[in-house]
Amino acid sequence: MQLFLLIALALFGLAVRLMYINDTKGHNYTIQVLAQQSYQSRSLPYQRGSITDRNGIVLAASEKVYNMILDAKIMNSDDGKYLNTTLTALSGCFGYEIGELSSVIAANPDSQYIVYKKGMTYDEIKDFQSLQSGKEKTRPSWFPDNYSYKNIQGVWFEEEYKRQYPYSTLACDLIGFVNSGNDGNWGIEQYYNSELNGTNGRTYGYLNSDSAMEKVIKPATDGHTIVSTIDVNLQMIAEKYVKEYYETVGAKNVAVMMMDPNNGEILAEATAPWFDLNKPRDLSAYFTEEQLEGMTSEEKSNFLYGLWKNFALSEVYEPGSTGKPFTVAAGLEEAVVYQGEVFNCKGYIKYGDADPIHCHNRWGDGDVTLEESIQYSCNVALMTTAERMGKSIFCKYQDIFNFGKRTGVDLPGEERGLLYTLDNMNITDLATNSFGQNYNVTMMQMAAAFSSLVNGGYYYEPHVMKKITDASGATIKTAQAEVVKSTISESTSKWMREVLYQTVENGTGSKARIEGYTIGGKTGTAEKHPRDEGRYLVSFISFAPVDNPQIVLYVVIDEPNIENQSDASQATIMTNKLYSEIFPYMGIFSSIDLPDKPEGEPESETSTTAEPEEGETESTETGEGETTKSGEASERVTPVYNEIWPPGFGFMGPSSEETSAAETTAE
């Protein structure tokens, strides 16, 4: 009886002790037991959101791929009974050398995570998975009869996503790319990185109250999709002619931008040179192997930086004569000039002891109206207008048009530009600024400001995001057209539309003209610093149709590879080609194709101007891309089609500091 009581007391003490241990240290022991179980906690990757054009066409997407993981510890377990079977299966399904696989396992015998192959597709791994699961009904001829499918152990496939760009180079500056860590670089990928990225999930196991292993899956949260304002078809049209010019004529940079002037949406933006978004660091398209071997890491990095940088918002330059409409519009708003006013151009104006500042026509345009000062690009009329305004008013309107400021576009890397201030501007600075020299802008600034000139005076913040949707397709955010400010009055805007229309019909922009369509625009010829090197940036900014602007089109050619770089017709000719495809796509029809108007119905104010009657003077362009009022034809310069070597090498040339607004000497 005493022995029984002693045993019972001992058992009771043991039970109490076990209860105490479970209460105080049970969690620690559970962790130890759990750690010895054959299970793994794995991360479940999220899918980065797609980027599409405005119509839902995918421009960037993440596709699921698989990384082959080898678990050497499992293969070597149980006296290595799994090793030969598993290596045979790997060799048979994937063609790997058994000797090479054996070396990897032998070098890492206790490793449970050996990444052997990355980025495999499902089609590549499905046969092995079928064999491993035992679902393969027909035994492969290379798999020995005495081997069991159950012994294929220690191989699993980790899921991840690989970013794919189905159009390779299309819209590369706008889209950007991602690195291996799903971080965006440049473009939409960078600006909307937090929206595009999601949150990883996880699968893990634990022991339940019955000491049975249970698996818990916390699903990943996929990223959002960015529906952009880009129109793939317009983008293709833009890139077609950018590449055509770059590859046949050549230039340091060629860029085209299309914007909806009524809401600030960027419809297309193309620059040359370009790069493959799927291989953004591949320089083989620009240099030979021998050249690459001779380049330092710094030289390669500098070239890549220039290649990836978006010219349209990260490069500054002097606008040239495309800046003249802004000066005239400001003069009208301030009533220092009036419609129909006549100016007498003698070819130059001299301010004090400074050198004379010349008009493009050094012999003078004679009497020109305010309207003709835009049509024929008369510097003297513009200098006179700015002089009447004075520095204070001129600087005020540069601020109103947002020059020298970031536009707020939802893309990274935007530059501000460089302007004179009221404190450091003198009379010659004011004079040269009046016709677009000695201050710097970006394409984005010019397109946004010009849109306000022709849309009634409303400055919209440019943007590239149309809406954001979640993984299920539900809209979670829609971009609104944001009017930032009013720049000019509706009446001035209407007048500017008509004057810019006449500039295309009869003035400097005549080579952009398309019969039956109404196009308005202004050429620009900016001589770069140093002024005596003959290097120019030519451009043409335009809109259409004149009575109801639906598109602003801006073409910039930086240092065209021709003998006379100041020939602005390089930009107007390209504009003509672009519009010839843009109009049919956008449903903008020629008046020639429209049915005749009923009798008594008045003609539209923006109908195509008739050809000059006999005896009238028709304007012609000079070699500098401007038009003389006299109508005397000047000798044309035949372009020299030199080979560019290597393509895009201009990025490693002179920096944008060459176009600093610090100089005051005008062309």
GIGIWO-V58863 format. One record per backbone hydrogen bond with DSSP energy under -0.5 kcal/mol. NH is the residue of the N-H (numbers start at 1). CO is the residue of the C=O. E is the energy in kcal/mol with one decimal. If there is no record, write none. Layout:
NH,CO,E  NH,CO,E
//
This chain:
5,1,-2.3  6,2,-2.2  7,3,-2.5  8,4,-2.8  9,5,-2.5  10,6,-2.1  11,7,-2.6  12,8,-2.5  13,9,-2.4  14,10,-2.4  15,11,-2.5  16,12,-2.5  17,13,-2.4  18,14,-2.7  19,15,-2.5  20,16,-2.3  21,17,-2.6  22,18,-2.7  23,19,-2.2  24,20,-2.4  25,21,-3.4  26,21,-0.5  26,22,-0.9  29,25,-1.9  30,26,-2.3  31,27,-2.0  32,28,-1.8  33,29,-2.5  34,30,-2.8  35,31,-2.2  36,32,-0.7  36,33,-0.9  37,34,-1.3  39,37,-1.6  42,40,-0.6  42,203,-2.3  44,201,-2.4  45,43,-0.6  48,46,-0.6  49,196,-2.9  51,60,-2.4  52,226,-2.4  53,57,-2.4  54,230,-3.1  56,53,-1.8  59,51,-3.4  60,51,-1.9  61,164,-2.3  62,48,-0.5  63,61,-0.6  63,162,-2.7  65,160,-3.4  66,120,-2.5  67,158,-2.9  68,117,-2.9  69,67,-0.5  69,156,-3.0  70,114,-2.7  71,154,-3.4  72,70,-0.8  72,111,-1.0  73,111,-1.6  75,71,-1.9  76,72,-2.1  77,73,-0.5  77,74,-0.9  80,76,-0.7  80,77,-0.6  81,77,-0.7  81,78,-1.1  82,75,-0.7  82,77,-0.6  83,75,-0.8  83,80,-0.6  84,80,-0.6  86,82,-2.4  87,83,-2.6  88,84,-2.3  89,85,-2.1  90,86,-2.3  91,87,-2.3  92,88,-2.7  93,89,-2.3  94,90,-2.1  95,91,-1.9  96,90,-0.8  101,97,-2.2  102,98,-2.7  103,99,-1.9  104,100,-1.8  105,101,-2.2  106,102,-2.7  107,103,-2.0  108,104,-0.9  108,105,-0.5  109,106,-0.6  111,108,-1.3  114,70,-1.8  115,113,-0.6  116,68,-2.5  116,114,-1.0  117,68,-1.0  120,66,-3.2  125,121,-1.1  126,122,-1.9  129,125,-2.3  130,126,-2.2  131,127,-2.0  132,128,-2.9  133,129,-2.1  134,130,-0.5  134,131,-0.9  135,130,-1.4  136,130,-1.1  137,135,-0.7  139,137,-0.7  143,140,-1.5  144,142,-0.7  147,144,-1.4  151,148,-1.6  152,149,-1.8  153,151,-1.4  156,69,-2.1  158,67,-2.7  158,156,-0.6  160,65,-2.3  162,63,-3.0  164,61,-3.4  166,164,-0.5  168,165,-2.1  169,167,-1.2  170,167,-1.9  172,169,-1.8  175,171,-2.7  176,172,-2.0  177,185,-2.4  179,183,-2.1  182,179,-1.8  185,177,-3.8  188,174,-2.5  189,175,-2.7  190,186,-1.6  190,187,-0.6  191,187,-2.5  192,188,-2.5  193,190,-1.5  196,192,-2.4  197,193,-2.2  199,221,-2.4  201,44,-3.6  202,218,-2.2  203,42,-2.8  204,216,-2.6  206,214,-2.1  208,212,-2.5  211,208,-2.2  214,206,-2.9  216,204,-3.8  218,202,-3.6  218,216,-0.5  219,217,-0.7  221,199,-2.6  222,220,-0.6  223,47,-2.6  224,195,-2.9  225,469,-2.9  226,50,-2.5  227,225,-0.7  227,467,-2.8  228,52,-2.5  228,226,-0.8  229,464,-1.9  231,267,-2.7  232,230,-0.6  235,231,-2.8  236,232,-2.5  237,233,-1.9  238,234,-2.6  239,235,-2.6  240,236,-2.1  241,237,-1.5  242,238,-2.0  243,239,-2.6  244,240,-1.8  245,241,-2.0  246,242,-2.5  247,243,-2.5  248,244,-1.5  249,245,-2.3  250,245,-2.7  252,558,-1.9  252,559,-0.7  253,558,-1.3  254,272,-1.3  255,556,-2.7  256,270,-2.8  257,554,-2.3  258,268,-2.8  259,552,-2.2  260,265,-2.8  261,259,-0.8  263,260,-1.4  264,260,-2.1  266,463,-2.0  267,258,-2.0  267,265,-0.7  268,258,-1.5  270,256,-2.7  272,254,-2.0  277,168,-2.0  277,275,-0.6  279,276,-1.2  280,277,-0.6  282,279,-1.6  283,281,-0.6  286,283,-1.7  287,283,-1.9  292,288,-2.6  293,289,-2.2  294,290,-1.2  295,291,-0.6  295,292,-1.0  300,296,-2.1  301,297,-2.4  302,298,-2.5  303,299,-2.1  304,300,-2.5  305,301,-2.5  306,302,-2.1  307,303,-2.1  308,304,-2.8  309,305,-1.9  311,309,-0.8  313,310,-1.3  314,310,-2.4  315,311,-1.3  317,441,-1.9  320,436,-2.7  322,319,-1.0  323,320,-2.1  324,321,-1.6  326,323,-0.6  327,323,-1.1  328,324,-2.3  329,325,-2.4  330,326,-2.1  331,327,-2.2  332,328,-2.2  333,329,-2.3  334,330,-2.0  335,332,-1.0  336,331,-2.1  337,331,-1.0  341,338,-2.1  343,368,-3.7  345,343,-0.7  345,366,-3.3  346,344,-0.7  349,357,-2.0  352,350,-0.6  354,351,-1.8  357,349,-2.9  358,356,-0.6  359,347,-2.5  362,360,-0.9  364,361,-2.3  366,345,-2.3  368,343,-3.0  370,341,-1.5  373,369,-1.7  374,370,-0.7  374,371,-0.9  375,371,-2.0  376,372,-3.1  378,373,-1.6  379,377,-0.7  382,378,-1.3  383,379,-2.8  384,380,-2.3  385,381,-2.0  386,382,-2.4  387,383,-2.4  388,384,-1.9  389,385,-1.8  390,386,-2.7  393,389,-0.6  394,390,-2.2  395,391,-2.8  396,392,-1.8  397,393,-2.1  398,394,-1.8  399,395,-1.8  400,396,-2.1  401,397,-2.6  402,399,-1.2  403,398,-2.2  404,416,-0.6  405,402,-1.3  411,409,-2.1  415,313,-2.7  418,440,-0.7  425,421,-1.2  430,426,-2.4  431,427,-1.9  432,428,-2.5  433,429,-2.6  434,430,-1.4  435,431,-0.6  435,432,-0.9  436,433,-1.7  437,432,-2.2  440,418,-3.0  441,317,-2.6  444,312,-2.0  446,442,-2.2  447,443,-2.8  448,444,-2.1  449,445,-2.5  450,446,-2.9  451,447,-1.8  452,448,-1.2  453,449,-1.1  454,450,-1.2  455,451,-1.4  457,452,-1.2  459,457,-0.6  459,485,-2.8  460,458,-0.8  461,482,-2.2  462,460,-0.5  463,264,-2.2  466,227,-3.0  466,464,-0.5  467,227,-1.8  468,477,-3.0  469,225,-2.3  470,474,-2.5  473,470,-1.9  476,468,-2.9  477,468,-1.5  479,466,-2.5  482,480,-0.6  483,481,-0.7  484,459,-2.9  484,482,-0.8  485,459,-1.1  487,457,-2.5  493,489,-2.2  494,490,-2.5  495,491,-2.1  496,492,-2.6  497,493,-2.2  498,494,-1.7  499,495,-2.4  500,496,-2.8  501,497,-1.8  502,498,-2.3  503,499,-1.6  504,500,-1.2  504,501,-0.5  505,501,-2.5  506,502,-3.2  507,502,-0.7  507,503,-0.8  508,375,-2.1  509,503,-1.8  510,507,-1.5  512,509,-2.1  513,510,-1.3  517,514,-2.2  519,517,-0.6  520,543,-2.3  521,500,-1.7  522,541,-2.4  524,539,-2.3  526,537,-2.7  527,525,-0.6  528,535,-3.0  529,658,-0.5  533,530,-1.4  534,531,-0.5  537,526,-2.3  538,557,-2.3  539,524,-2.4  540,555,-2.2  541,522,-2.2  542,553,-2.6  543,520,-2.5  544,551,-1.6  545,518,-0.6  550,544,-2.8  551,544,-1.7  552,259,-2.8  553,542,-2.0  554,257,-2.7  555,540,-2.5  556,255,-2.7  557,538,-3.0  558,253,-2.8  559,536,-2.3  559,557,-0.7  561,250,-3.1  562,560,-2.3  565,563,-0.8  567,564,-1.5  568,566,-1.2  570,567,-1.6  571,568,-1.4  572,568,-1.4  573,569,-2.6  574,570,-1.1  575,571,-2.0  576,572,-2.1  577,573,-1.8  578,574,-2.4  579,575,-2.8  580,576,-1.7  581,577,-0.7  581,578,-1.3  582,578,-2.4  583,579,-2.4  585,581,-1.4  586,582,-2.7  587,583,-0.7  587,584,-0.6  588,583,-2.6  589,587,-0.8  591,516,-2.8  593,590,-0.8  594,590,-0.5  601,598,-1.9  607,604,-1.5  616,613,-2.4  620,628,-0.6  622,626,-4.5  625,622,-2.0  628,620,-1.4  631,628,-0.7  634,621,-0.6  638,636,-0.5  641,639,-0.6  642,561,-0.6  642,640,-1.6  645,643,-0.5  649,646,-2.2  651,648,-1.9  652,649,-2.0  653,650,-1.7  658,655,-1.7  659,656,-1.5  660,657,-1.7  663,660,-0.7
//
